[in-house]
Amino acid sequence: MELNSKFVLSLLMPLIQRSAFAKATRLAKKFPALAITGPRQSGKTTFAKMLFPQKAYVSLENVDVRQQAENDPRSFLQRFKKGAILDEVQRAPVLFSYLQQVLDETKTKGLFILTGSNQFLLQENISQTLAGRIAYIELLPFTINEIRKIRKKEPRLNNILFTGGYPAIYNRRLQPEEWFANYIRTYVDRDVRQIKNIGNLSAFNRFLKLCAARAGQLLNMSSLSVESGVDNKTVLSWLSVLQSSYIIHLLRPHHINFSKRLVKMPKLFFYDTGLLCALLEINKEKVLETHPLRGNIFENYVINELIKERFNDGLQSNLFFWRDNKGIELDVITEVGKNPEASEIKSASTFRDDFLKNLIYWNKLSGGTGGRLVYGGEESFQYNGFRVVSWKSLATE
């Protein structure tokens, strides 16, 4: 079987054990199959190969291999008595029905490892045929702790925001602005066409940049429609494409009302701040020091780190935001049992006590106590019953 070029490249890179490795190992011992989803270039192939180094590796992006799978799926799967890693398996949806029978007849756990960068298409196929037979891991770009492992030194905030977490940039020591330019071009020219037949790719590319300018803000469909020059139905369709391919995610408003009218629109975020900076045409790290959207980019970083922590543990996101009709907002509401935890996010490197005003307001409404402020400073400490957490310590806090 011909090796995919992604894996060949990965052999040349220094490898680190990803934070999701322990959970994926446990899940593979409990289920006959494991699905690893995430954006392109997030390290899924390398992760799967490290998890199961003895398994055959098969890329369904290879045209010849895909034709074999589509022409005779039963015989194709029978080749892999000890299972296999099926990379970008959503490209050959015919395999799923046949995989169902194979998995029903086996007592082996972790027999097949399925990877894919189209979460909606992969999950749709799995839910229709493999429900109950397969576990999920969503693998996003590097966390800050993973970046520490590979760089072996403490990161700088602006550098983290600008570089993002895609493994190739770190493993191959590439310039972020050059790598992202090619990533965006490849994504729009190839991946978007695979997900949905979009005729006007230049319009979609413009739409993608308009979304970047709204990162960390309420998703205003009408505004996006007017500025992008397409109708609301197309905006919804294109947002679905961006979500499906792990470019953006939406943070939903929390439902707790306290007898006040709440904002019902979600907030838009990107899964990687390096990609976000590239789309905002930030071409140097130092530009971030005075950029008007630096606060939004920092908020995006913090929320991503919280989501990665959940995903690496095999869990779905439990994050929301809260905003009332007066515009008072809590950046993150984390659902933990019956008592949701409130967090504020400030990009400033110096703590000020007025950063806590919305947390104090929330506690008065909810009857709660404490809360967390994540800020751009270096030190973590307690202040008047609140946890003040450095951006560096978020993963260990």
Secondary structure as GFF3:
##gff-version 3
##sequence-region A 1 397
A	DSSP	alpha_helix	5	11	.	.	.	ID=ss1
A	DSSP	alpha_helix	21	28	.	.	.	ID=ss2
A	DSSP	beta_strand	33	37	.	.	.	ID=ss3
A	DSSP	alpha_helix	44	51	.	.	.	ID=ss4
A	DSSP	beta_strand	56	59	.	.	.	ID=ss5
A	DSSP	alpha_helix	63	71	.	.	.	ID=ss6
A	DSSP	alpha_helix	73	78	.	.	.	ID=ss7
A	DSSP	beta_strand	84	87	.	.	.	ID=ss8
A	DSSP	three_ten_helix	89	91	.	.	.	ID=ss9
A	DSSP	alpha_helix	95	105	.	.	.	ID=ss10
A	DSSP	beta_strand	112	116	.	.	.	ID=ss11
A	DSSP	alpha_helix	119	129	.	.	.	ID=ss12
A	DSSP	beta_strand	134	138	.	.	.	ID=ss13
A	DSSP	alpha_helix	144	151	.	.	.	ID=ss14
A	DSSP	alpha_helix	157	163	.	.	.	ID=ss15
A	DSSP	alpha_helix	167	171	.	.	.	ID=ss16
A	DSSP	alpha_helix	176	186	.	.	.	ID=ss17
A	DSSP	pi_helix	187	191	.	.	.	ID=ss18
A	DSSP	alpha_helix	192	195	.	.	.	ID=ss19
A	DSSP	alpha_helix	201	212	.	.	.	ID=ss20
A	DSSP	alpha_helix	221	228	.	.	.	ID=ss21
A	DSSP	alpha_helix	232	244	.	.	.	ID=ss22
A	DSSP	beta_strand	248	251	.	.	.	ID=ss23
A	DSSP	beta_strand	267	270	.	.	.	ID=ss24
A	DSSP	alpha_helix	273	279	.	.	.	ID=ss25
A	DSSP	three_ten_helix	285	289	.	.	.	ID=ss26
A	DSSP	alpha_helix	294	311	.	.	.	ID=ss27
A	DSSP	beta_strand	319	323	.	.	.	ID=ss28
A	DSSP	beta_strand	329	334	.	.	.	ID=ss29
A	DSSP	beta_strand	341	346	.	.	.	ID=ss30
A	DSSP	three_ten_helix	353	356	.	.	.	ID=ss31
A	DSSP	alpha_helix	357	366	.	.	.	ID=ss32
A	DSSP	beta_strand	372	375	.	.	.	ID=ss33
A	DSSP	beta_strand	381	383	.	.	.	ID=ss34
A	DSSP	beta_strand	386	390	.	.	.	ID=ss35
A	DSSP	three_ten_helix	391	393	.	.	.	ID=ss36
###
